Amino acid sequence: MIDIPIALHIPDGFLSGGVAALCGVAAVAAVAYGLRVANMELDEARVPLLGVLAAFIFATQMLNFPIAGGTSGHLLGAALAAVLLGPWLACLVLAVVLVVQAFAFADGGITALGANVLNMGVLGALLAGYLMVGAAKVLPHTRVTFLGTVGVVSWLAVMVGAAATSVELAVSDTVALGTSLPAMLGVHALIGIGEAVITVAAVSAVLAARPDLVALAPKELTATGAGVARPVERTI
Amino acid sequence: MKMRVFVILALAVAVGLATAVSPFASASPDGLEKVAEKQEFLDQAQLARIQEDSPISGYAFPGVENERVATGLAGFAGTLAVFVLGYGLAFLLRRRERGDAPPRAPA
């Protein structure tokens, strides 16, 4: 197979039928719950945010940045979406991106689509989202702490996706966990740094322009007057 | 900043990145591909039959010879398509104001 386009995501053929199906079920369940959350909680005013965030994540996933050893990485975006929209709506955003990539761009397999949604969307979004919520309970609600936490959970979201991919490949008998896990985690520890930098930058930009659109930011950081952003520092 | 201004700005950034920057992104294999290559399972990758007819397979806009231009056009088209899909999905799913809902608190 020579003419496989650059495989950014898991292509078909890497996972066994059982693993692909299991991941598919998990991904569908998470997306279905996301649809329900949207139906209950997504305000009309935030509708465009979902579209523009999906577009931004699609765009940045095309921007492979070089890391060590002739390898590249790109933003996954699950943590970014989780911080801006909450974990379950983030699952939806990533699913939209990954479905378009698989069907229109042949990037990521069709039977592997569930695994890709799970690894790059659901797991990262839920981990990042719920860690952010937990961190807000114990950490001070300052801009610096908030953005620092965003960076840490972004890195972790990439690592959990890489670990899950290794486990899925191992259960599929494609490659032993002992060989793939250290390799995947090693590479993604670096990719995760890129993820953290980009996510923190993007979240700070939104925090500066429209703090009310950062769903998981503490209230102290998101207070605005009549839709006009005030300098964030004044509200801390 | 008004929501409309924010959305147009953010979308412009996304489209700009996908169109003008993606042609110059690293062409090195990414994390998974590198591991697959080293551990010799990359050749197990297959293209699903439905993907053989993918409109923009491999992020190269069809019929454009210049690679960078083809990538940029693919990014442009893809970003707008994802925006429309995401926006449309969110619009269909959005919470409808119900009769018994409390009035929205002033921001």
HADDOCK unambig.tbl for C-alpha pairs under 7 A between the chains (distance, minus, plus):
assign (segid A and resid 1 and name CA) (segid B and resid 43 and name CA) 6.05 0.50 0.50
assign (segid A and resid 4 and name CA) (segid B and resid 47 and name CA) 6.86 0.50 0.50
assign (segid A and resid 5 and name CA) (segid B and resid 58 and name CA) 4.60 0.50 0.50
assign (segid A and resid 6 and name CA) (segid B and resid 58 and name CA) 6.53 0.50 0.50
assign (segid A and resid 7 and name CA) (segid B and resid 33 and name CA) 6.16 0.50 0.50
assign (segid A and resid 8 and name CA) (segid B and resid 30 and name CA) 6.20 0.50 0.50
assign (segid A and resid 8 and name CA) (segid B and resid 33 and name CA) 6.91 0.50 0.50
assign (segid A and resid 11 and name CA) (segid B and resid 45 and name CA) 5.56 0.50 0.50
assign (segid A and resid 11 and name CA) (segid B and resid 46 and name CA) 6.46 0.50 0.50
assign (segid A and resid 12 and name CA) (segid B and resid 45 and name CA) 5.72 0.50 0.50
assign (segid A and resid 12 and name CA) (segid B and resid 46 and name CA) 5.16 0.50 0.50
assign (segid A and resid 12 and name CA) (segid B and resid 47 and name CA) 6.37 0.50 0.50
assign (segid A and resid 12 and name CA) (segid B and resid 48 and name CA) 6.77 0.50 0.50
assign (segid A and resid 13 and name CA) (segid B and resid 44 and name CA) 5.36 0.50 0.50
assign (segid A and resid 13 and name CA) (segid B and resid 45 and name CA) 4.89 0.50 0.50
assign (segid A and resid 13 and name CA) (segid B and resid 46 and name CA) 5.41 0.50 0.50
assign (segid A and resid 14 and name CA) (segid B and resid 44 and name CA) 6.15 0.50 0.50
assign (segid A and resid 14 and name CA) (segid B and resid 45 and name CA) 6.14 0.50 0.50
assign (segid A and resid 35 and name CA) (segid B and resid 93 and name CA) 6.91 0.50 0.50
assign (segid A and resid 38 and name CA) (segid B and resid 93 and name CA) 5.84 0.50 0.50
assign (segid A and resid 38 and name CA) (segid B and resid 94 and name CA) 5.87 0.50 0.50
assign (segid A and resid 38 and name CA) (segid B and resid 95 and name CA) 6.72 0.50 0.50
assign (segid A and resid 39 and name CA) (segid B and resid 93 and name CA) 5.08 0.50 0.50
assign (segid A and resid 39 and name CA) (segid B and resid 94 and name CA) 5.27 0.50 0.50
assign (segid A and resid 39 and name CA) (segid B and resid 95 and name CA) 4.82 0.50 0.50
assign (segid A and resid 40 and name CA) (segid B and resid 95 and name CA) 5.37 0.50 0.50
assign (segid A and resid 41 and name CA) (segid B and resid 95 and name CA) 5.82 0.50 0.50
assign (segid A and resid 42 and name CA) (segid B and resid 94 and name CA) 5.04 0.50 0.50
assign (segid A and resid 42 and name CA) (segid B and resid 95 and name CA) 5.25 0.50 0.50
assign (segid A and resid 43 and name CA) (segid B and resid 94 and name CA) 6.08 0.50 0.50
assign (segid A and resid 43 and name CA) (segid B and resid 95 and name CA) 5.65 0.50 0.50
assign (segid A and resid 44 and name CA) (segid B and resid 94 and name CA) 5.98 0.50 0.50
assign (segid A and resid 44 and name CA) (segid B and resid 95 and name CA) 6.83 0.50 0.50
assign (segid A and resid 47 and name CA) (segid B and resid 87 and name CA) 6.26 0.50 0.50
assign (segid A and resid 47 and name CA) (segid B and resid 90 and name CA) 5.36 0.50 0.50
assign (segid A and resid 47 and name CA) (segid B and resid 91 and name CA) 5.87 0.50 0.50
assign (segid A and resid 47 and name CA) (segid B and resid 94 and name CA) 6.96 0.50 0.50
assign (segid A and resid 48 and name CA) (segid B and resid 7 and name CA) 6.73 0.50 0.50
assign (segid A and resid 48 and name CA) (segid B and resid 87 and name CA) 5.67 0.50 0.50
assign (segid A and resid 49 and name CA) (segid B and resid 7 and name CA) 6.88 0.50 0.50
assign (segid A and resid 50 and name CA) (segid B and resid 86 and name CA) 6.04 0.50 0.50
assign (segid A and resid 50 and name CA) (segid B and resid 87 and name CA) 6.17 0.50 0.50
assign (segid A and resid 50 and name CA) (segid B and resid 90 and name CA) 6.53 0.50 0.50
assign (segid A and resid 51 and name CA) (segid B and resid 83 and name CA) 4.58 0.50 0.50
assign (segid A and resid 51 and name CA) (segid B and resid 84 and name CA) 6.58 0.50 0.50
assign (segid A and resid 51 and name CA) (segid B and resid 86 and name CA) 4.12 0.50 0.50
assign (segid A and resid 51 and name CA) (segid B and resid 87 and name CA) 4.01 0.50 0.50
assign (segid A and resid 52 and name CA) (segid B and resid 7 and name CA) 6.50 0.50 0.50
assign (segid A and resid 52 and name CA) (segid B and resid 10 and name CA) 6.71 0.50 0.50
assign (segid A and resid 52 and name CA) (segid B and resid 11 and name CA) 5.72 0.50 0.50
assign (segid A and resid 52 and name CA) (segid B and resid 83 and name CA) 5.57 0.50 0.50
assign (segid A and resid 54 and name CA) (segid B and resid 82 and name CA) 6.19 0.50 0.50
assign (segid A and resid 54 and name CA) (segid B and resid 83 and name CA) 6.15 0.50 0.50
assign (segid A and resid 54 and name CA) (segid B and resid 86 and name CA) 6.17 0.50 0.50
assign (segid A and resid 55 and name CA) (segid B and resid 14 and name CA) 6.32 0.50 0.50
assign (segid A and resid 55 and name CA) (segid B and resid 79 and name CA) 4.92 0.50 0.50
assign (segid A and resid 55 and name CA) (segid B and resid 80 and name CA) 6.75 0.50 0.50
assign (segid A and resid 55 and name CA) (segid B and resid 82 and name CA) 5.26 0.50 0.50
assign (segid A and resid 55 and name CA) (segid B and resid 83 and name CA) 4.78 0.50 0.50
assign (segid A and resid 56 and name CA) (segid B and resid 14 and name CA) 4.66 0.50 0.50
assign (segid A and resid 58 and name CA) (segid B and resid 79 and name CA) 6.14 0.50 0.50
assign (segid A and resid 59 and name CA) (segid B and resid 14 and name CA) 5.60 0.50 0.50
assign (segid A and resid 59 and name CA) (segid B and resid 15 and name CA) 6.88 0.50 0.50
assign (segid A and resid 59 and name CA) (segid B and resid 17 and name CA) 6.30 0.50 0.50
assign (segid A and resid 59 and name CA) (segid B and resid 18 and name CA) 4.67 0.50 0.50
assign (segid A and resid 59 and name CA) (segid B and resid 75 and name CA) 6.61 0.50 0.50
assign (segid A and resid 59 and name CA) (segid B and resid 79 and name CA) 5.95 0.50 0.50
assign (segid A and resid 62 and name CA) (segid B and resid 18 and name CA) 6.71 0.50 0.50
assign (segid A and resid 62 and name CA) (segid B and resid 22 and name CA) 5.76 0.50 0.50
assign (segid A and resid 63 and name CA) (segid B and resid 22 and name CA) 5.20 0.50 0.50
assign (segid A and resid 63 and name CA) (segid B and resid 25 and name CA) 5.11 0.50 0.50
assign (segid A and resid 64 and name CA) (segid B and resid 25 and name CA) 5.14 0.50 0.50
assign (segid A and resid 64 and name CA) (segid B and resid 26 and name CA) 5.05 0.50 0.50
assign (segid A and resid 65 and name CA) (segid B and resid 25 and name CA) 6.29 0.50 0.50
assign (segid A and resid 65 and name CA) (segid B and resid 26 and name CA) 5.40 0.50 0.50
assign (segid A and resid 66 and name CA) (segid B and resid 26 and name CA) 5.66 0.50 0.50
assign (segid A and resid 70 and name CA) (segid B and resid 28 and name CA) 5.81 0.50 0.50
assign (segid A and resid 71 and name CA) (segid B and resid 28 and name CA) 5.24 0.50 0.50
assign (segid A and resid 71 and name CA) (segid B and resid 29 and name CA) 5.29 0.50 0.50
assign (segid A and resid 71 and name CA) (segid B and resid 30 and name CA) 5.41 0.50 0.50
assign (segid A and resid 71 and name CA) (segid B and resid 31 and name CA) 6.34 0.50 0.50
assign (segid A and resid 71 and name CA) (segid B and resid 34 and name CA) 6.47 0.50 0.50
assign (segid A and resid 72 and name CA) (segid B and resid 26 and name CA) 6.40 0.50 0.50
assign (segid A and resid 72 and name CA) (segid B and resid 28 and name CA) 5.42 0.50 0.50
assign (segid A and resid 72 and name CA) (segid B and resid 29 and name CA) 5.78 0.50 0.50
assign (segid A and resid 72 and name CA) (segid B and resid 30 and name CA) 4.38 0.50 0.50
assign (segid A and resid 72 and name CA) (segid B and resid 31 and name CA) 6.33 0.50 0.50
assign (segid A and resid 73 and name CA) (segid B and resid 30 and name CA) 5.07 0.50 0.50
assign (segid A and resid 73 and name CA) (segid B and resid 31 and name CA) 6.04 0.50 0.50
assign (segid A and resid 93 and name CA) (segid B and resid 86 and name CA) 6.86 0.50 0.50
assign (segid A and resid 96 and name CA) (segid B and resid 86 and name CA) 6.43 0.50 0.50
assign (segid A and resid 97 and name CA) (segid B and resid 82 and name CA) 6.38 0.50 0.50
assign (segid A and resid 100 and name CA) (segid B and resid 82 and name CA) 6.94 0.50 0.50
assign (segid A and resid 103 and name CA) (segid B and resid 51 and name CA) 6.21 0.50 0.50
assign (segid A and resid 103 and name CA) (segid B and resid 54 and name CA) 6.11 0.50 0.50
assign (segid A and resid 104 and name CA) (segid B and resid 54 and name CA) 4.94 0.50 0.50
assign (segid A and resid 104 and name CA) (segid B and resid 55 and name CA) 5.45 0.50 0.50
assign (segid A and resid 104 and name CA) (segid B and resid 56 and name CA) 5.80 0.50 0.50
assign (segid A and resid 104 and name CA) (segid B and resid 57 and name CA) 6.81 0.50 0.50
assign (segid A and resid 105 and name CA) (segid B and resid 54 and name CA) 5.88 0.50 0.50
assign (segid A and resid 105 and name CA) (segid B and resid 55 and name CA) 6.75 0.50 0.50
assign (segid A and resid 105 and name CA) (segid B and resid 56 and name CA) 4.91 0.50 0.50
assign (segid A and resid 105 and name CA) (segid B and resid 57 and name CA) 4.42 0.50 0.50
assign (segid A and resid 105 and name CA) (segid B and resid 58 and name CA) 5.62 0.50 0.50
assign (segid A and resid 105 and name CA) (segid B and resid 59 and name CA) 5.89 0.50 0.50
assign (segid A and resid 106 and name CA) (segid B and resid 51 and name CA) 5.31 0.50 0.50
assign (segid A and resid 106 and name CA) (segid B and resid 54 and name CA) 5.97 0.50 0.50
assign (segid A and resid 106 and name CA) (segid B and resid 57 and name CA) 5.16 0.50 0.50
assign (segid A and resid 106 and name CA) (segid B and resid 58 and name CA) 6.18 0.50 0.50
assign (segid A and resid 107 and name CA) (segid B and resid 58 and name CA) 6.65 0.50 0.50
assign (segid A and resid 109 and name CA) (segid B and resid 47 and name CA) 6.87 0.50 0.50
assign (segid A and resid 109 and name CA) (segid B and resid 48 and name CA) 6.73 0.50 0.50
assign (segid A and resid 110 and name CA) (segid B and resid 48 and name CA) 6.39 0.50 0.50
assign (segid A and resid 174 and name CA) (segid B and resid 41 and name CA) 6.96 0.50 0.50
assign (segid A and resid 183 and name CA) (segid B and resid 35 and name CA) 6.46 0.50 0.50
assign (segid A and resid 184 and name CA) (segid B and resid 31 and name CA) 6.85 0.50 0.50
assign (segid A and resid 184 and name CA) (segid B and resid 32 and name CA) 6.86 0.50 0.50
assign (segid A and resid 184 and name CA) (segid B and resid 35 and name CA) 6.66 0.50 0.50
assign (segid A and resid 187 and name CA) (segid B and resid 31 and name CA) 5.77 0.50 0.50
assign (segid A and resid 188 and name CA) (segid B and resid 31 and name CA) 6.55 0.50 0.50
assign (segid A and resid 209 and name CA) (segid B and resid 1 and name CA) 6.19 0.50 0.50
assign (segid A and resid 210 and name CA) (segid B and resid 1 and name CA) 6.50 0.50 0.50
assign (segid A and resid 224 and name CA) (segid B and resid 107 and name CA) 6.85 0.50 0.50
assign (segid A and resid 225 and name CA) (segid B and resid 107 and name CA) 6.42 0.50 0.50
assign (segid A and resid 226 and name CA) (segid B and resid 107 and name CA) 5.45 0.50 0.50
assign (segid A and resid 227 and name CA) (segid B and resid 107 and name CA) 6.70 0.50 0.50
assign (segid A and resid 228 and name CA) (segid B and resid 1 and name CA) 5.79 0.50 0.50
assign (segid A and resid 229 and name CA) (segid B and resid 1 and name CA) 6.65 0.50 0.50
